[in-house]
Amino acid sequence: MSEPTPDAPSGPPFAVPITVRGYETDTQGHLNQSVYLQYAEHARWSLLKAAGIGQQDLVGHGVGPVALETTIRYLKELRAGDETVMSCRFRWGTGKTFRIEQTLTTADGTVAAEVAAVGGLLDLTERRLIKDPGGFLRELAADPGLLDR
């Protein structure tokens, strides 16, 4: 199975709009740090769903996604009511892990945060990462092209 190089995505990244809710803010009125992870996770699952892959599909095939590393760069304060968009792009390599690049932008296009993650697909029986997670997801997807944007 051929995989794209990590440097060659095709098209704009997948993205979902998110409005900052008041209960997601901290005592200073900023979006709470932990919520950035929730927004990133929401975008990842939304991308998989748009490609035709649900959580039950993964579990039904005996795998589950795992986060191995996540880094967040906070670049602009966000407050309740702010309209944002969280992008999501998978960067497939040739090993058992993949990178996820995500950017949270405001309505005017200002970058508010950057999320970079390393993940894998865990074989739920053997408790080991599967080989070629990109290939596995592409075969499972109804619209595999979304996984390579």
N, C-alpha and C positions, 0 to 999 in steps of 0.2 A: 504494500500500500504506500503510495507516495504522499509525502507531507509537504506543505509549503514551508519555506524557510521562515524563521521568526521575523525577518526584516521585510516580508512581502505580503502584508495584508491587502485584501482587495476591497475597495469601497470604504465608506465612512463606518466608524464603529457603531454597534448597536447602542441605543440610548433610551432611557425612560425618564419621563418628567416626574418630579417629586416636589411637593410643597412642604416646607418646613412647618411642622405643627408645634403649637405652644408647649405642649407637654414634653417635647423633645429637647427643650432648652434647659440650660443650667442656671445657677443663681445670678450669673452675669447677663443672662438673656441670650447667650450664644447657643448654637446647636451643640449639644453635648457630644463629647468626643466619641463615645461608644456608638452613637447613632450613625456616624459616618460608615462604620462597619456594617450596620444594618442596611443602609442605603446601597452599599456596594453588593451585599449579598442579595438584596432585592433585584438589582440589575442583572446579576449573574443568573438567578433563577428565571427572571423574565426572558432573558436571551435563550436559555435552554427551552423554556416553554414555547417561545415563538418558533424555535427550530423543530418543535414537535417532541420534546423530551420532558417528561414529568418526573417528579421524585419517585413515583410508583414504578415508572419504567426502569429507572436505574436499580431500584431495590429488586424488582422482578428479574433483572439480569444479574443479580448477586453482587452489585457494586454500589459504592457510595462515594461522593466527592469528599476529599479531605483538604483542609488548609494546612500548609506546611510553614508558610511565612507570610506575613502581611506588614507592609509599611505604609503609613499615612503621612502625607505632607499637608499641613494645614496652611492655607495661603490667604484666606479672606474670611472674616467673620460672617456667619449666617445667623439670621434671626427669624423668629416666628413670622410666617406669612411669605417669606422669600420663596420665589419660584426658582427651581433648579432643574438641572438635567444631569443624570448620572450615566456616563457612557461605560461600555464594557467591550473589551477586545481580548480574545484568547490569542496567545502566541505559542504555537505548537513547536516543539522541537522533535528530537528523534528518540528521546529517552522516556522514562516513566513519569516525568513531571512536565508541567506546562506553566507558563506565566500568564497572568491576567493583568491587563493595564486598564485603569479606570480613571476618569476625570469627572469631577463634580463642578459644573459651571452654573453661573447665575443667568438670569434671563437676558442680560446684556452681553453674555459671552465671557465674563470674567471667570478665570479659574479660581475656584474656592478651595479645592483640595485635589490631591492626586493620590490614588491608592494603587499600590503595586503588590501583587501577591504571587506566590508559588503554590500550586496545588497538584493534586493527583487523583486518581480513581482507585479506591481501595477494594480489593476482592474481599467481600464480607465473610467468606468461608476461610480462606487462607490467611487473611489479615496481612496481605502484602499488596503493594502497588501493582496495578496491571501494566503490562507493556503497551505502548502506543495508545494512550488515552484519547488522543485526537481521532485516530482511526476508529476506535470503538464508538465514540460519540457520533461521528459522521455516519457510520453504518446504522446507528439507532435513529438518527434524525430524519424527519420528514422533509426538512429544508436544510441540508447540511451546509449550504453556502453561507448561511448566517454565522456559522461557527468559524469562518475564515475571513471575516470582515475586519 
